[in-house]
Every structure is written in structure tokens, then in C-alpha cells.
Amino acid sequence: EIPVADSYLIAAHSGVGQIAYFNELHNVSVGDDIYLSIADSTMHYRVSNIYRTIKDGDIAISNKSGMIYLTTCDQIIDGYQLVIEGMLVYWKIFLNNSVILF
């Protein structure tokens, strides 16, 4: 459960196959940019932390607002999952031919 309303947790497969959406997630570095587009909004995040945790169905996340968490099975260490944390840089909303930045 995400502790705050404006944070996102996205989990996807890695490895082989058509549903391996996070196959290249292990190539992400601290400082890289993440963009999430939903409807008429685009959120820009910057990777702030990368860690591995035992793959047991739980991920310890902070209760800070404006965070994104990306996770997948770790392709390097068996039995672990990779977690990428990003902090919100800005939130862009497209409304009536105008752009609003937060």
C-alpha cells in the first residue's frame, strides 16, 4: 500500500518475453530521469536511490510525497528484487491548450 496519494509504485516483469517491460531497469543510474504520463499529466522524476531487497512480496518505501518506485525481479542476484526510487522534479498538466507546472 502506498502511504501517500501522490506517489506511485509500478511493478513489471524483466527477463525474456513480450511482457518483460522492465528488462532494462538494471541499467538505470542515480540521477537518471523518469517520465510518467497519465491522461493529461506528465510527471518528471529523478532517480534518487537504487537498492535490492529479498523477493518476498514486500518493499519498504518511504512516506514522502512525490515519489515513484519501480520494481522488478533482480537479474543479477537470484531471489532478490530491484527497486528504483525517484523524486518528483515537476508535474506538468495540459489543460485547455495551456500547460501548468507544479
Jmol script that loads the backbone (N, CA, C; Angstrom):
load data "model"
ATOM      1  N   GLU A   1       0.845  -1.188   0.000  1.00  0.00           N
ATOM      2  CA  GLU A   1       0.000   0.000   0.000  1.00  0.00           C
ATOM      3  C   GLU A   1       0.883   1.240   0.000  1.00  0.00           C
ATOM      4  N   ILE A   2       0.599   2.175  -0.911  1.00  0.00           N
ATOM      5  CA  ILE A   2       1.347   3.427  -0.987  1.00  0.00           C
ATOM      6  C   ILE A   2       0.865   4.345   0.127  1.00  0.00           C
ATOM      7  N   PRO A   3       1.791   4.898   0.944  1.00  0.00           N
ATOM      8  CA  PRO A   3       1.384   5.664   2.114  1.00  0.00           C
ATOM      9  C   PRO A   3       0.860   7.066   1.818  1.00  0.00           C
ATOM     10  N   VAL A   4       1.102   7.615   0.630  1.00  0.00           N
ATOM     11  CA  VAL A   4       0.632   8.955   0.292  1.00  0.00           C
ATOM     12  C   VAL A   4      -0.013   8.934  -1.082  1.00  0.00           C
ATOM     13  N   ALA A   5      -0.939   9.857  -1.312  1.00  0.00           N
ATOM     14  CA  ALA A   5      -1.755   9.836  -2.520  1.00  0.00           C
ATOM     15  C   ALA A   5      -0.994  10.192  -3.789  1.00  0.00           C
ATOM     16  N   ASP A   6       0.076  10.965  -3.706  1.00  0.00           N
ATOM     17  CA  ASP A   6       0.742  11.399  -4.932  1.00  0.00           C
ATOM     18  C   ASP A   6       2.051  10.654  -5.197  1.00  0.00           C
ATOM     19  N   SER A   7       2.160   9.434  -4.744  1.00  0.00           N
ATOM     20  CA  SER A   7       3.301   8.579  -5.041  1.00  0.00           C
ATOM     21  C   SER A   7       2.808   7.367  -5.823  1.00  0.00           C
ATOM     22  N   TYR A   8       3.715   6.780  -6.597  1.00  0.00           N
ATOM     23  CA  TYR A   8       3.354   5.647  -7.449  1.00  0.00           C
ATOM     24  C   TYR A   8       4.321   4.495  -7.232  1.00  0.00           C
ATOM     25  N   LEU A   9       3.790   3.287  -7.279  1.00  0.00           N
ATOM     26  CA  LEU A   9       4.581   2.062  -7.242  1.00  0.00           C
ATOM     27  C   LEU A   9       4.208   1.265  -8.477  1.00  0.00           C
ATOM     28  N   ILE A  10       5.202   1.012  -9.330  1.00  0.00           N
ATOM     29  CA  ILE A  10       4.952   0.283 -10.575  1.00  0.00           C
ATOM     30  C   ILE A  10       5.859  -0.943 -10.586  1.00  0.00           C
ATOM     31  N   ALA A  11       5.256  -2.106 -10.736  1.00  0.00           N
ATOM     32  CA  ALA A  11       5.998  -3.365 -10.807  1.00  0.00           C
ATOM     33  C   ALA A  11       5.766  -3.982 -12.183  1.00  0.00           C
ATOM     34  N   ALA A  12       6.825  -4.563 -12.753  1.00  0.00           N
ATOM     35  CA  ALA A  12       6.707  -5.204 -14.063  1.00  0.00           C
ATOM     36  C   ALA A  12       7.748  -6.319 -14.160  1.00  0.00           C
ATOM     37  N   HIS A  13       7.538  -7.188 -15.129  1.00  0.00           N
ATOM     38  CA  HIS A  13       8.446  -8.304 -15.355  1.00  0.00           C
ATOM     39  C   HIS A  13       9.736  -7.833 -16.028  1.00  0.00           C
ATOM     40  N   SER A  14      10.788  -8.605 -15.821  1.00  0.00           N
ATOM     41  CA  SER A  14      12.035  -8.440 -16.560  1.00  0.00           C
ATOM     42  C   SER A  14      12.486  -9.830 -16.982  1.00  0.00           C
ATOM     43  N   GLY A  15      13.426  -9.879 -17.876  1.00  0.00           N
ATOM     44  CA  GLY A  15      13.906 -11.173 -18.375  1.00  0.00           C
ATOM     45  C   GLY A  15      13.610 -11.308 -19.844  1.00  0.00           C
ATOM     46  N   VAL A  16      12.860 -12.344 -20.213  1.00  0.00           N
ATOM     47  CA  VAL A  16      12.546 -12.574 -21.620  1.00  0.00           C
ATOM     48  C   VAL A  16      11.038 -12.560 -21.829  1.00  0.00           C
ATOM     49  N   GLY A  17      10.636 -12.340 -23.051  1.00  0.00           N
ATOM     50  CA  GLY A  17       9.224 -12.375 -23.390  1.00  0.00           C
ATOM     51  C   GLY A  17       8.652 -10.999 -23.656  1.00  0.00           C
ATOM     52  N   GLN A  18       7.439 -10.996 -24.204  1.00  0.00           N
ATOM     53  CA  GLN A  18       6.793  -9.746 -24.590  1.00  0.00           C
ATOM     54  C   GLN A  18       6.368  -8.897 -23.400  1.00  0.00           C
ATOM     55  N   ILE A  19       6.201  -9.488 -22.237  1.00  0.00           N
ATOM     56  CA  ILE A  19       5.742  -8.712 -21.079  1.00  0.00           C
ATOM     57  C   ILE A  19       6.892  -8.298 -20.161  1.00  0.00           C
ATOM     58  N   ALA A  20       8.121  -8.401 -20.644  1.00  0.00           N
ATOM     59  CA  ALA A  20       9.295  -8.011 -19.856  1.00  0.00           C
ATOM     60  C   ALA A  20       9.536  -6.507 -20.008  1.00  0.00           C
ATOM     61  N   TYR A  21       8.597  -5.708 -19.523  1.00  0.00           N
ATOM     62  CA  TYR A  21       8.643  -4.259 -19.694  1.00  0.00           C
ATOM     63  C   TYR A  21       9.822  -3.614 -18.968  1.00  0.00           C
ATOM     64  N   PHE A  22      10.281  -4.203 -17.882  1.00  0.00           N
ATOM     65  CA  PHE A  22      11.386  -3.633 -17.105  1.00  0.00           C
ATOM     66  C   PHE A  22      12.686  -4.396 -17.342  1.00  0.00           C
ATOM     67  N   ASN A  23      12.837  -4.965 -18.525  1.00  0.00           N
ATOM     68  CA  ASN A  23      14.010  -5.756 -18.846  1.00  0.00           C
ATOM     69  C   ASN A  23      15.310  -4.963 -18.734  1.00  0.00           C
ATOM     70  N   GLU A  24      15.281  -3.672 -18.982  1.00  0.00           N
ATOM     71  CA  GLU A  24      16.481  -2.838 -18.934  1.00  0.00           C
ATOM     72  C   GLU A  24      16.569  -2.003 -17.654  1.00  0.00           C
ATOM     73  N   LEU A  25      15.717  -2.261 -16.683  1.00  0.00           N
ATOM     74  CA  LEU A  25      15.696  -1.452 -15.465  1.00  0.00           C
ATOM     75  C   LEU A  25      17.029  -1.500 -14.720  1.00  0.00           C
ATOM     76  N   HIS A  26      17.749  -2.603 -14.840  1.00  0.00           N
ATOM     77  CA  HIS A  26      19.041  -2.721 -14.153  1.00  0.00           C
ATOM     78  C   HIS A  26      20.089  -1.758 -14.713  1.00  0.00           C
ATOM     79  N   ASN A  27      19.804  -1.124 -15.857  1.00  0.00           N
ATOM     80  CA  ASN A  27      20.727  -0.155 -16.453  1.00  0.00           C
ATOM     81  C   ASN A  27      20.505   1.274 -15.953  1.00  0.00           C
ATOM     82  N   VAL A  28      19.486   1.494 -15.143  1.00  0.00           N
ATOM     83  CA  VAL A  28      19.176   2.829 -14.624  1.00  0.00           C
ATOM     84  C   VAL A  28      20.200   3.212 -13.557  1.00  0.00           C
ATOM     85  N   SER A  29      20.558   4.491 -13.525  1.00  0.00           N
ATOM     86  CA  SER A  29      21.523   5.003 -12.547  1.00  0.00           C
ATOM     87  C   SER A  29      20.918   6.148 -11.753  1.00  0.00           C
ATOM     88  N   VAL A  30      21.462   6.405 -10.564  1.00  0.00           N
ATOM     89  CA  VAL A  30      21.053   7.568  -9.779  1.00  0.00           C
ATOM     90  C   VAL A  30      21.299   8.813 -10.630  1.00  0.00           C
ATOM     91  N   GLY A  31      20.308   9.700 -10.661  1.00  0.00           N
ATOM     92  CA  GLY A  31      20.386  10.914 -11.463  1.00  0.00           C
ATOM     93  C   GLY A  31      19.665  10.812 -12.793  1.00  0.00           C
ATOM     94  N   ASP A  32      19.318   9.590 -13.223  1.00  0.00           N
ATOM     95  CA  ASP A  32      18.563   9.421 -14.471  1.00  0.00           C
ATOM     96  C   ASP A  32      17.154   9.968 -14.309  1.00  0.00           C
ATOM     97  N   ASP A  33      16.521  10.284 -15.432  1.00  0.00           N
ATOM     98  CA  ASP A  33      15.169  10.823 -15.432  1.00  0.00           C
ATOM     99  C   ASP A  33      14.138   9.745 -15.709  1.00  0.00           C
ATOM    100  N   ILE A  34      12.984   9.876 -15.066  1.00  0.00           N
ATOM    101  CA  ILE A  34      11.826   9.003 -15.286  1.00  0.00           C
ATOM    102  C   ILE A  34      10.650   9.914 -15.615  1.00  0.00           C
ATOM    103  N   TYR A  35       9.919   9.578 -16.667  1.00  0.00           N
ATOM    104  CA  TYR A  35       8.722  10.332 -17.030  1.00  0.00           C
ATOM    105  C   TYR A  35       7.527   9.393 -16.977  1.00  0.00           C
ATOM    106  N   LEU A  36       6.481   9.829 -16.293  1.00  0.00           N
ATOM    107  CA  LEU A  36       5.247   9.063 -16.177  1.00  0.00           C
ATOM    108  C   LEU A  36       4.115   9.923 -16.716  1.00  0.00           C
ATOM    109  N   SER A  37       3.441   9.426 -17.759  1.00  0.00           N
ATOM    110  CA  SER A  37       2.320  10.159 -18.346  1.00  0.00           C
ATOM    111  C   SER A  37       1.029   9.426 -18.058  1.00  0.00           C
ATOM    112  N   ILE A  38       0.074  10.152 -17.495  1.00  0.00           N
ATOM    113  CA  ILE A  38      -1.253   9.618 -17.206  1.00  0.00           C
ATOM    114  C   ILE A  38      -2.269  10.654 -17.668  1.00  0.00           C
ATOM    115  N   ALA A  39      -3.126  10.255 -18.604  1.00  0.00           N
ATOM    116  CA  ALA A  39      -4.156  11.148 -19.145  1.00  0.00           C
ATOM    117  C   ALA A  39      -3.507  12.440 -19.631  1.00  0.00           C
ATOM    118  N   ASP A  40      -3.884  13.581 -19.062  1.00  0.00           N
ATOM    119  CA  ASP A  40      -3.374  14.881 -19.496  1.00  0.00           C
ATOM    120  C   ASP A  40      -2.242  15.392 -18.613  1.00  0.00           C
ATOM    121  N   SER A  41      -1.561  14.506 -17.902  1.00  0.00           N
ATOM    122  CA  SER A  41      -0.488  14.905 -16.998  1.00  0.00           C
ATOM    123  C   SER A  41       0.793  14.149 -17.317  1.00  0.00           C
ATOM    124  N   THR A  42       1.913  14.817 -17.125  1.00  0.00           N
ATOM    125  CA  THR A  42       3.221  14.175 -17.213  1.00  0.00           C
ATOM    126  C   THR A  42       4.010  14.546 -15.974  1.00  0.00           C
ATOM    127  N   MET A  43       4.512  13.550 -15.271  1.00  0.00           N
ATOM    128  CA  MET A  43       5.336  13.771 -14.093  1.00  0.00           C
ATOM    129  C   MET A  43       6.786  13.446 -14.447  1.00  0.00           C
ATOM    130  N   HIS A  44       7.684  14.307 -14.026  1.00  0.00           N
ATOM    131  CA  HIS A  44       9.115  14.117 -14.251  1.00  0.00           C
ATOM    132  C   HIS A  44       9.746  13.809 -12.900  1.00  0.00           C
ATOM    133  N   TYR A  45      10.404  12.659 -12.809  1.00  0.00           N
ATOM    134  CA  TYR A  45      11.094  12.234 -11.595  1.00  0.00           C
ATOM    135  C   TYR A  45      12.579  12.083 -11.891  1.00  0.00           C
ATOM    136  N   ARG A  46      13.396  12.172 -10.859  1.00  0.00           N
ATOM    137  CA  ARG A  46      14.822  11.912 -10.983  1.00  0.00           C
ATOM    138  C   ARG A  46      15.172  10.793 -10.017  1.00  0.00           C
ATOM    139  N   VAL A  47      15.903   9.790 -10.517  1.00  0.00           N
ATOM    140  CA  VAL A  47      16.276   8.636  -9.697  1.00  0.00           C
ATOM    141  C   VAL A  47      17.159   9.104  -8.544  1.00  0.00           C
ATOM    142  N   SER A  48      16.729   8.779  -7.327  1.00  0.00           N
ATOM    143  CA  SER A  48      17.439   9.212  -6.132  1.00  0.00           C
ATOM    144  C   SER A  48      18.071   8.057  -5.354  1.00  0.00           C
ATOM    145  N   ASN A  49      17.593   6.829  -5.584  1.00  0.00           N
ATOM    146  CA  ASN A  49      18.110   5.688  -4.831  1.00  0.00           C
ATOM    147  C   ASN A  49      17.839   4.406  -5.597  1.00  0.00           C
ATOM    148  N   ILE A  50      18.753   3.479  -5.503  1.00  0.00           N
ATOM    149  CA  ILE A  50      18.596   2.149  -6.108  1.00  0.00           C
ATOM    150  C   ILE A  50      19.022   1.131  -5.058  1.00  0.00           C
ATOM    151  N   TYR A  51      18.167   0.134  -4.838  1.00  0.00           N
ATOM    152  CA  TYR A  51      18.539  -0.902  -3.869  1.00  0.00           C
ATOM    153  C   TYR A  51      17.905  -2.232  -4.247  1.00  0.00           C
ATOM    154  N   ARG A  52      18.395  -3.263  -3.618  1.00  0.00           N
ATOM    155  CA  ARG A  52      17.875  -4.616  -3.794  1.00  0.00           C
ATOM    156  C   ARG A  52      17.307  -5.079  -2.465  1.00  0.00           C
ATOM    157  N   THR A  53      16.247  -5.883  -2.554  1.00  0.00           N
ATOM    158  CA  THR A  53      15.639  -6.427  -1.360  1.00  0.00           C
ATOM    159  C   THR A  53      15.231  -7.871  -1.647  1.00  0.00           C
ATOM    160  N   ILE A  54      15.153  -8.678  -0.621  1.00  0.00           N
ATOM    161  CA  ILE A  54      14.734 -10.063  -0.801  1.00  0.00           C
ATOM    162  C   ILE A  54      13.344 -10.087  -1.419  1.00  0.00           C
ATOM    163  N   LYS A  55      13.180 -10.941  -2.400  1.00  0.00           N
ATOM    164  CA  LYS A  55      11.897 -11.050  -3.098  1.00  0.00           C
ATOM    165  C   LYS A  55      10.933 -11.881  -2.257  1.00  0.00           C
ATOM    166  N   ASP A  56      10.145 -11.174  -1.422  1.00  0.00           N
ATOM    167  CA  ASP A  56       9.182 -11.850  -0.567  1.00  0.00           C
ATOM    168  C   ASP A  56       7.795 -11.218  -0.643  1.00  0.00           C
ATOM    169  N   GLY A  57       7.599 -10.318  -1.628  1.00  0.00           N
ATOM    170  CA  GLY A  57       6.301  -9.681  -1.795  1.00  0.00           C
ATOM    171  C   GLY A  57       6.165  -8.345  -1.097  1.00  0.00           C
ATOM    172  N   ASP A  58       7.164  -7.960  -0.295  1.00  0.00           N
ATOM    173  CA  ASP A  58       7.130  -6.682   0.421  1.00  0.00           C
ATOM    174  C   ASP A  58       8.266  -5.785  -0.041  1.00  0.00           C
ATOM    175  N   ILE A  59       7.997  -4.479  -0.080  1.00  0.00           N
ATOM    176  CA  ILE A  59       9.024  -3.484  -0.364  1.00  0.00           C
ATOM    177  C   ILE A  59       8.880  -2.385   0.672  1.00  0.00           C
ATOM    178  N   ALA A  60       9.963  -2.063   1.357  1.00  0.00           N
ATOM    179  CA  ALA A  60       9.945  -0.965   2.324  1.00  0.00           C
ATOM    180  C   ALA A  60      10.127   0.343   1.565  1.00  0.00           C
ATOM    181  N   ILE A  61       9.126   1.228   1.641  1.00  0.00           N
ATOM    182  CA  ILE A  61       9.201   2.509   0.957  1.00  0.00           C
ATOM    183  C   ILE A  61       8.971   3.633   1.960  1.00  0.00           C
ATOM    184  N   SER A  62       9.416   4.836   1.595  1.00  0.00           N
ATOM    185  CA  SER A  62       9.270   5.977   2.491  1.00  0.00           C
ATOM    186  C   SER A  62       7.846   6.517   2.419  1.00  0.00           C
ATOM    187  N   ASN A  63       7.516   7.389   3.357  1.00  0.00           N
ATOM    188  CA  ASN A  63       6.191   8.001   3.339  1.00  0.00           C
ATOM    189  C   ASN A  63       6.267   9.436   2.820  1.00  0.00           C
ATOM    190  N   LYS A  64       7.298   9.745   2.036  1.00  0.00           N
ATOM    191  CA  LYS A  64       7.427  11.056   1.409  1.00  0.00           C
ATOM    192  C   LYS A  64       6.440  11.159   0.253  1.00  0.00           C
ATOM    193  N   SER A  65       5.921  12.356   0.039  1.00  0.00           N
ATOM    194  CA  SER A  65       5.055  12.557  -1.119  1.00  0.00           C
ATOM    195  C   SER A  65       5.920  12.825  -2.344  1.00  0.00           C
ATOM    196  N   GLY A  66       5.329  12.663  -3.517  1.00  0.00           N
ATOM    197  CA  GLY A  66       6.020  12.949  -4.762  1.00  0.00           C
ATOM    198  C   GLY A  66       7.105  11.955  -5.112  1.00  0.00           C
ATOM    199  N   MET A  67       6.886  10.685  -4.825  1.00  0.00           N
ATOM    200  CA  MET A  67       7.877   9.644  -5.108  1.00  0.00           C
ATOM    201  C   MET A  67       7.333   8.673  -6.145  1.00  0.00           C
ATOM    202  N   ILE A  68       8.255   8.028  -6.859  1.00  0.00           N
ATOM    203  CA  ILE A  68       7.902   6.917  -7.730  1.00  0.00           C
ATOM    204  C   ILE A  68       8.833   5.762  -7.383  1.00  0.00           C
ATOM    205  N   TYR A  69       8.282   4.565  -7.406  1.00  0.00           N
ATOM    206  CA  TYR A  69       9.032   3.343  -7.132  1.00  0.00           C
ATOM    207  C   TYR A  69       8.812   2.391  -8.296  1.00  0.00           C
ATOM    208  N   LEU A  70       9.890   1.946  -8.912  1.00  0.00           N
ATOM    209  CA  LEU A  70       9.836   0.957  -9.975  1.00  0.00           C
ATOM    210  C   LEU A  70      10.509  -0.296  -9.457  1.00  0.00           C
ATOM    211  N   THR A  71       9.880  -1.452  -9.671  1.00  0.00           N
ATOM    212  CA  THR A  71      10.475  -2.682  -9.159  1.00  0.00           C
ATOM    213  C   THR A  71      10.278  -3.833 -10.130  1.00  0.00           C
ATOM    214  N   THR A  72      11.247  -4.741 -10.114  1.00  0.00           N
ATOM    215  CA  THR A  72      11.213  -5.938 -10.936  1.00  0.00           C
ATOM    216  C   THR A  72      12.127  -6.982 -10.305  1.00  0.00           C
ATOM    217  N   CYS A  73      12.060  -8.202 -10.797  1.00  0.00           N
ATOM    218  CA  CYS A  73      12.975  -9.244 -10.333  1.00  0.00           C
ATOM    219  C   CYS A  73      14.402  -8.831 -10.671  1.00  0.00           C
ATOM    220  N   ASP A  74      15.307  -9.062  -9.740  1.00  0.00           N
ATOM    221  CA  ASP A  74      16.708  -8.723  -9.967  1.00  0.00           C
ATOM    222  C   ASP A  74      17.310  -9.754 -10.917  1.00  0.00           C
ATOM    223  N   GLN A  75      17.884  -9.303 -11.998  1.00  0.00           N
ATOM    224  CA  GLN A  75      18.501 -10.197 -12.979  1.00  0.00           C
ATOM    225  C   GLN A  75      19.937 -10.552 -12.603  1.00  0.00           C
ATOM    226  N   ILE A  76      20.462  -9.888 -11.579  1.00  0.00           N
ATOM    227  CA  ILE A  76      21.848 -10.120 -11.182  1.00  0.00           C
ATOM    228  C   ILE A  76      21.939 -11.042  -9.968  1.00  0.00           C
ATOM    229  N   ILE A  77      21.077 -10.817  -8.968  1.00  0.00           N
ATOM    230  CA  ILE A  77      21.105 -11.627  -7.744  1.00  0.00           C
ATOM    231  C   ILE A  77      19.795 -12.406  -7.629  1.00  0.00           C
ATOM    232  N   ASP A  78      19.863 -13.703  -7.755  1.00  0.00           N
ATOM    233  CA  ASP A  78      18.684 -14.566  -7.706  1.00  0.00           C
ATOM    234  C   ASP A  78      17.992 -14.455  -6.346  1.00  0.00           C
ATOM    235  N   GLY A  79      16.660 -14.364  -6.372  1.00  0.00           N
ATOM    236  CA  GLY A  79      15.888 -14.310  -5.140  1.00  0.00           C
ATOM    237  C   GLY A  79      15.695 -12.899  -4.598  1.00  0.00           C
ATOM    238  N   TYR A  80      16.185 -11.907  -5.330  1.00  0.00           N
ATOM    239  CA  TYR A  80      16.038 -10.510  -4.916  1.00  0.00           C
ATOM    240  C   TYR A  80      15.222  -9.742  -5.946  1.00  0.00           C
ATOM    241  N   GLN A  81      14.741  -8.586  -5.540  1.00  0.00           N
ATOM    242  CA  GLN A  81      14.090  -7.688  -6.480  1.00  0.00           C
ATOM    243  C   GLN A  81      14.817  -6.356  -6.445  1.00  0.00           C
ATOM    244  N   LEU A  82      14.837  -5.714  -7.607  1.00  0.00           N
ATOM    245  CA  LEU A  82      15.474  -4.419  -7.782  1.00  0.00           C
ATOM    246  C   LEU A  82      14.426  -3.337  -7.551  1.00  0.00           C
ATOM    247  N   VAL A  83      14.776  -2.308  -6.792  1.00  0.00           N
ATOM    248  CA  VAL A  83      13.868  -1.194  -6.527  1.00  0.00           C
ATOM    249  C   VAL A  83      14.560   0.104  -6.915  1.00  0.00           C
ATOM    250  N   ILE A  84      13.883   0.884  -7.739  1.00  0.00           N
ATOM    251  CA  ILE A  84      14.361   2.199  -8.165  1.00  0.00           C
ATOM    252  C   ILE A  84      13.449   3.239  -7.536  1.00  0.00           C
ATOM    253  N   GLU A  85      14.021   4.197  -6.813  1.00  0.00           N
ATOM    254  CA  GLU A  85      13.245   5.294  -6.224  1.00  0.00           C
ATOM    255  C   GLU A  85      13.525   6.569  -7.005  1.00  0.00           C
ATOM    256  N   GLY A  86      12.465   7.334  -7.271  1.00  0.00           N
ATOM    257  CA  GLY A  86      12.629   8.623  -7.920  1.00  0.00           C
ATOM    258  C   GLY A  86      11.853   9.691  -7.182  1.00  0.00           C
ATOM    259  N   MET A  87      12.401  10.909  -7.186  1.00  0.00           N
ATOM    260  CA  MET A  87      11.747  12.053  -6.541  1.00  0.00           C
ATOM    261  C   MET A  87      11.175  12.976  -7.621  1.00  0.00           C
ATOM    262  N   LEU A  88       9.991  13.512  -7.362  1.00  0.00           N
ATOM    263  CA  LEU A  88       9.322  14.380  -8.308  1.00  0.00           C
ATOM    264  C   LEU A  88      10.133  15.656  -8.541  1.00  0.00           C
ATOM    265  N   VAL A  89      10.374  15.975  -9.830  1.00  0.00           N
ATOM    266  CA  VAL A  89      11.030  17.218 -10.218  1.00  0.00           C
ATOM    267  C   VAL A  89       9.953  18.241 -10.570  1.00  0.00           C
ATOM    268  N   TYR A  90       9.019  17.844 -11.438  1.00  0.00           N
ATOM    269  CA  TYR A  90       7.869  18.691 -11.742  1.00  0.00           C
ATOM    270  C   TYR A  90       6.713  17.850 -12.247  1.00  0.00           C
ATOM    271  N   TRP A  91       5.548  18.453 -12.203  1.00  0.00           N
ATOM    272  CA  TRP A  91       4.310  17.835 -12.665  1.00  0.00           C
ATOM    273  C   TRP A  91       3.703  18.784 -13.675  1.00  0.00           C
ATOM    274  N   LYS A  92       3.546  18.328 -14.914  1.00  0.00           N
ATOM    275  CA  LYS A  92       3.032  19.153 -15.995  1.00  0.00           C
ATOM    276  C   LYS A  92       1.614  18.691 -16.335  1.00  0.00           C
ATOM    277  N   ILE A  93       0.667  19.616 -16.313  1.00  0.00           N
ATOM    278  CA  ILE A  93      -0.720  19.303 -16.650  1.00  0.00           C
ATOM    279  C   ILE A  93      -1.111  20.105 -17.886  1.00  0.00           C
ATOM    280  N   PHE A  94      -1.676  19.426 -18.866  1.00  0.00           N
ATOM    281  CA  PHE A  94      -2.164  20.074 -20.078  1.00  0.00           C
ATOM    282  C   PHE A  94      -3.657  20.311 -19.906  1.00  0.00           C
ATOM    283  N   LEU A  95      -4.069  21.585 -19.898  1.00  0.00           N
ATOM    284  CA  LEU A  95      -5.456  21.930 -19.627  1.00  0.00           C
ATOM    285  C   LEU A  95      -5.886  23.050 -20.559  1.00  0.00           C
ATOM    286  N   ASN A  96      -6.875  22.779 -21.397  1.00  0.00           N
ATOM    287  CA  ASN A  96      -7.431  23.801 -22.315  1.00  0.00           C
ATOM    288  C   ASN A  96      -6.334  24.536 -23.085  1.00  0.00           C
ATOM    289  N   ASN A  97      -5.476  23.776 -23.755  1.00  0.00           N
ATOM    290  CA  ASN A  97      -4.389  24.330 -24.562  1.00  0.00           C
ATOM    291  C   ASN A  97      -3.372  25.122 -23.735  1.00  0.00           C
ATOM    292  N   SER A  98      -3.341  24.921 -22.441  1.00  0.00           N
ATOM    293  CA  SER A  98      -2.364  25.574 -21.566  1.00  0.00           C
ATOM    294  C   SER A  98      -1.558  24.492 -20.847  1.00  0.00           C
ATOM    295  N   VAL A  99      -0.369  24.863 -20.414  1.00  0.00           N
ATOM    296  CA  VAL A  99       0.479  23.964 -19.646  1.00  0.00           C
ATOM    297  C   VAL A  99       0.661  24.562 -18.257  1.00  0.00           C
ATOM    298  N   ILE A 100       0.394  23.761 -17.228  1.00  0.00           N
ATOM    299  CA  ILE A 100       0.537  24.196 -15.845  1.00  0.00           C
ATOM    300  C   ILE A 100       1.634  23.342 -15.219  1.00  0.00           C
ATOM    301  N   LEU A 101       2.637  23.971 -14.652  1.00  0.00           N
ATOM    302  CA  LEU A 101       3.735  23.245 -13.987  1.00  0.00           C
ATOM    303  C   LEU A 101       3.604  23.366 -12.473  1.00  0.00           C
ATOM    304  N   PHE A 102       3.848  22.254 -11.795  1.00  0.00           N
ATOM    305  CA  PHE A 102       3.855  22.254 -10.329  1.00  0.00           C
ATOM    306  C   PHE A 102       5.224  21.871  -9.857  1.00  0.00           C
TER     307      PHE A 102
END
end "model"
wireframe off; spacefill off
backbone 0.3
color backbone group
